[in-house]
Amino acid sequence: MPTLRFAAVQHDIVWNDRDANFERLEPLIGRAAAAGADVVLLTETFSVGFGFDQPGFATEPEGGPSSQFLIAAAREHGVWVGGSCPEVRSDAPPDDRRPSNCFVLAGPDGTQHRYRKIHPFSFADEDRFVRPGTELVTVDVAGVKVSMFVCYDLRFADEFWALAEQTDVYLVPANWPEARREHWRALLRARAIENQAYVVGVNRVGSGGGIDYSGDTCVIDPLGELLGTASRTETIVLADVSTDHVAAVRDRFRFLADRR
């Protein structure tokens, strides 16, 4: 059964400067690929930072420069590459041109998958400036079933539950503030344990918009075991994901069947 190596790239973000972030991230993606990664995950709003409410915030059209960066990196390094960026949907109505917080996952053959964050972070007014998504997304990556979420979605267990039986690994890119770092770590582990699936949570470090971020990127297995983690510095967390392990855990502990 398939095994994939995931690389969670914990990185800082230059505020609202796509080109500077592309320059920062390209060698990190290359390092991850050289370390044998099959899937490389960047953070939420990896190219501009989390500043939807800021004047001059760099939104872009669907298929714009941030997703093109992911596609080019995936093709160059022969890996899958993902992260979220602020895209205006191609079918957005004229009276609502707000961007979606869109998690784009690009394959080495040019394949693109998009998950639009269902739960904008109302505590920071993201719901005022961002159109919420409506569709859950699971992607088959070389036989591994990957479900896509973004940051604040982590607090809403029902969507994770809805996809559990068709998911081997959940991906959660984030800009999760240091002030609530214990929430981030506890919720990632809870989503793994209750759904008996891997969780890859990648969070930024540094500061942006007056908020500090501690990273605490981690990969957790279906039993809640921590396979890798890092905090406060730019680095790459690598871990292997096995569909055999997911199947074995679910066969031994048949908890999903007891849900009502």
For each residue, the residues with C-beta under 8 A, 3 or more apart:
1: 143 242 243 244 247
2: 142 143 144 242 243
3: 240 241 242 243 244
4: 38 39 141 142 144 240 241
5: 35 36 37 38 39 238 239 240 241
6: 37 38 39 40 41 169 200 219 238 239 240 241
7: 32 33 35 37 39 40 41 236 237 238
8: 41 200 201 202 217 218 219 228 236 237 238 239
9: 25 28 29 32 40 41 42 43 202 236
10: 43 202 203 204 205 215 217 230 233 234 235 236 237
11: 24 25 28 42 43 46 204 205 234
12: 24 204 205 206 234
13: 21 43 45 46 47 48 49 175 204 206 208
14: 17 20 21 24 49
15: 48 49 51 208 209
16: 48 49 51 54 56 57 58
17: 14 20 21 48
18: 21 22 47 48 58 65 66 69
19: 22 23
20: 14 17 23 24
21: 13 14 17 18 24 25 46 47 48
22: 18 19 25 26 47 69
23: 19 20 26
24: 11 12 14 20 21 27 28
25: 9 11 21 22 28 29 42 46 69 73
26: 22 23 29 30 73
27: 24 30 31
28: 9 11 24 25 31 32 234 236
29: 9 25 26 32 33 40 42 73 77 79 81
30: 26 27 33 34 77
31: 27 28 34 35 236
32: 7 9 28 29 35 37 40 79 236 238
33: 7 29 30 36 37 40 77 78 79
34: 30 31
35: 5 7 31 32 236 238
36: 5 33 238
37: 5 6 7 32 33 40 79 238
38: 4 5 6 79 80 141 142
39: 4 5 6 7 79 80 81 82 141 146
40: 6 7 9 29 32 33 37 73 77 79 80 81 82
41: 6 7 8 9 81 82 83 171 173 200 202
42: 9 11 25 29 46 70 81 82 83 173 202
43: 9 10 11 13 46 83 84 173 174 175 202 203 204
44: 50 83 84 101 103 150 151 173 174 175 204
45: 13 48 49 50 51 84 85 86 101 175
46: 11 13 21 25 42 43 66 83 84 85 173 204
47: 13 18 21 22 58 65 66 69 83 85
48: 13 15 16 17 18 21 45 51 57 58 66 85 86
49: 13 14 15 16 45 175 208 209
50: 44 45 124 175 208 209 211
51: 15 16 45 48 54 57 208 209
52: 57 86 99 101 125 126 129 130
53: 57 124 125 126 128 129
54: 16 51 57 209
55:
56: 16
57: 16 48 51 52 53 54 86 129
58: 16 18 47 48 86
59: 86 87 88 99
60: 64 65 66 85 86 87 88 99
61: 64 87 88 90
62: 67 87 88 89 90 102 114
63: 67 68 87 90
64: 60 61 67 68 85 87
65: 18 47 60 68 69
66: 18 46 47 48 60 69 70 83 85 87 104
67: 62 63 64 70 71 85 87 102 104 106 112
68: 63 64 65 71 72
69: 18 22 25 47 65 66 72 73
70: 42 66 67 73 74 81 82 83 104 105 106
71: 67 68 74 75 106 110 112
72: 68 69 75 76
73: 25 26 29 40 69 70 76 77 79 81 106
74: 70 71 77 78 79 80 81 106 107 108 110
75: 71 72 78 108 109 110
76: 72 73
77: 29 30 33 40 73 74 81 108
78: 33 74 75 108
79: 29 32 33 37 38 39 40 73 74 108
80: 38 39 40 74 105 106 107 108 141
81: 29 39 40 41 42 70 73 74 77 105 106
82: 39 40 41 42 70 103 104 105 106 148 171 173
83: 41 42 43 44 46 47 66 70 103 104 173
84: 43 44 45 46 101 102 103 104 117 150 151 173
85: 45 46 47 48 60 64 66 67 102 104
86: 45 48 52 57 58 59 60 99 100 101 102 130
87: 59 60 61 62 63 64 66 67 99 100 102 104 114
88: 59 60 61 62 92 97 98 99 100
89: 62 92 100 116 131
90: 61 62 63
91:
92: 88 89 96 97 98 131
93: 96
94: 97
95:
96: 92 93 131
97: 88 92 94
98: 88 92 129 130 131
99: 52 59 60 86 87 88 102 129 130 131
100: 86 87 88 89 116 117 130 131 132 133
101: 44 45 52 84 86 116 117 120 126 130 133 150
102: 62 67 84 85 86 87 99 114 115 116 117 133
103: 44 82 83 84 114 115 116 117 137 148 149 150 171 173
104: 66 67 70 82 83 84 85 87 112 113 114
105: 70 80 81 82 112 113 114 115 139 146 148 171
106: 67 70 71 73 74 80 81 82 110 111 112 113
107: 74 80 110 111 112 141
108: 74 75 77 78 79 80
109: 75
110: 71 74 75 106 107
111: 106 107
112: 67 71 104 105 106 107
113: 104 105 106 137 139 148
114: 62 87 102 103 104 105 137
115: 102 103 105 133 135 136 137 148 149 150
116: 89 100 101 102 103 131 132 133 134 135
117: 84 100 101 102 103 120 130 132 133 149 150 151 152 153
118: 132 133 134 136 153 156 159
119: 132 152 153 155 156
120: 101 117 126 127 130 132 152
121: 124 126 127 151 152
122: 125 126 127
123:
124: 50 53 121
125: 52 53 122 128 129
126: 52 53 101 120 121 122 129 130 152
127: 120 121 122 130 132
128: 53 125
129: 52 53 57 98 99 125 126
130: 52 86 98 99 100 101 117 120 126 127
131: 89 92 96 98 99 100 116
132: 100 116 117 118 119 120 127
133: 100 101 102 115 116 117 118
134: 116 118
135: 115 116
136: 115 118 147 159 162 163
137: 103 113 114 115 147 148
138: 145 146 147 148 163 166 167
139: 105 113 145 146 147 148
140: 143 144 145 146
141: 4 38 39 80 107 144 145 146
142: 2 4 38
143: 1 2 140 243
144: 2 4 140 141 168 169 241 243
145: 138 139 140 141 166 167 168 169 243
146: 39 105 138 139 140 141 167 168 169 170 171
147: 136 137 138 139 160 163 166 167 169 170 171
148: 82 103 105 113 115 137 138 139 170 171
149: 103 115 117 153 154 159 160 170 171 172
150: 44 84 101 103 115 117 153 172 173 174
151: 44 84 117 121 154 172 173 174 175 176
152: 117 119 120 121 126 155
153: 117 118 119 149 150 156 159 172
154: 149 151 172 174 184 187 188 191 201
155: 119 152 183 187
156: 118 119 153 159 160
157: 160 161 190 191 194
158: 161 162
159: 118 136 149 153 156 162 163
160: 147 149 156 157 163 164 170 191 194 195
161: 157 158 164 194 195 259
162: 136 158 159
163: 136 138 147 159 160 166 167 170
164: 160 161 167 195 196 197 256
165: 256
166: 138 145 147 163
167: 138 145 146 147 163 164 170 195 197
168: 144 145 146 197 198 241 243 246
169: 6 144 145 146 147 197 198 199 200 241
170: 146 147 148 149 160 163 167 191 192 195 197 198 199 200
171: 41 82 103 105 146 147 148 149 200
172: 149 150 151 153 154 188 191 199 200 201 202
173: 41 42 43 44 46 82 83 84 103 150 151 202 203
174: 43 44 150 151 154 184 201 202 203 204
175: 13 43 44 45 49 50 151 203 204 208 213
176: 151 180 181 183 184 203 213 216
177: 180 181 211 212 213
178: 181 211 212 213 214
179: 212
180: 176 177 183 184
181: 176 177 178 184 185 214 216
182: 185 186
183: 155 176 180 186 187
184: 154 174 176 180 181 187 188 201 203 216
185: 181 182 188 189 216 218
186: 182 183 189 190
187: 154 155 183 184 190 191
188: 154 172 184 185 191 192 199 201 218 220
189: 185 186 192 193 199 220 224 226
190: 157 186 187 193 194
191: 154 157 160 170 172 187 188 194 195 197 199
192: 170 188 189 195 196 197 198 199 220 221 222 223 224
193: 189 190 196 222 223 224
194: 157 160 161 190 191 255
195: 160 161 164 167 170 191 192 222 256
196: 164 192 193 222 223 246 249 250 253 255 256
197: 164 167 168 169 170 191 192 222 246
198: 168 169 170 192 219 220 221 222 239 241 246
199: 169 170 172 188 189 191 192 218 219 220
200: 6 8 41 169 170 171 172 219 239 241
201: 8 154 172 174 184 188 216 217 218 219 220
202: 8 9 10 41 42 43 172 173 174 217 237
203: 10 43 173 174 175 176 184 213 214 215 216 217
204: 10 11 12 13 43 44 46 174 175 208 213 215
205: 10 11 12 213 214 215 231 232 233 234
206: 12 13 212 213
207: 210 211 212 213
208: 13 15 49 50 51 175 204 211 213
209: 15 49 50 51 54
210: 207
211: 50 177 178 207 208
212: 177 178 179 206 207
213: 175 176 177 178 203 204 205 206 207 208
214: 178 181 203 205 231 232
215: 10 203 204 205 230 231 232 233
216: 176 181 184 185 201 203 229 230 231
217: 8 10 201 202 203 229 230 231 235 237
218: 8 185 188 199 201 226 227 228 229 230 237
219: 6 8 198 199 200 201 226 227 228 229 237 239
220: 188 189 192 198 199 201 224 225 226 227
221: 192 198 224 225 227 245
222: 192 193 195 196 197 198 245 246 249 250
223: 192 193 196 249
224: 189 192 193 220 221
225: 220 221
226: 189 218 219 220 229
227: 218 219 220 221 239
228: 8 218 219 237 238 239
229: 216 217 218 219 226 237
230: 10 215 216 217 218 233 235 237
231: 205 214 215 216 217
232: 205 214 215
233: 10 205 215 230
234: 10 11 12 28 205
235: 10 217 230
236: 7 8 9 10 28 31 32 35
237: 7 8 10 202 217 218 219 228 229 230
238: 5 6 7 8 32 35 36 37 228
239: 5 6 8 198 200 219 227 228
240: 3 4 5 6
241: 3 4 5 6 144 168 169 198 200 245
242: 1 2 3 245 246
243: 1 2 3 143 144 145 168 246 247
244: 1 3 247 248
245: 221 222 241 242 248 249
246: 168 196 197 198 222 242 243 249 250
247: 1 243 244 250 251
248: 244 245 251 252
249: 196 222 223 245 246 252 253
250: 196 222 246 247 253 254 255 256
251: 247 248 254
252: 248 249
253: 196 249 250
254: 250 251 257 258
255: 194 196 250 258 259
256: 164 165 195 196 250 259
257: 254
258: 254 255
259: 161 255 256
260:
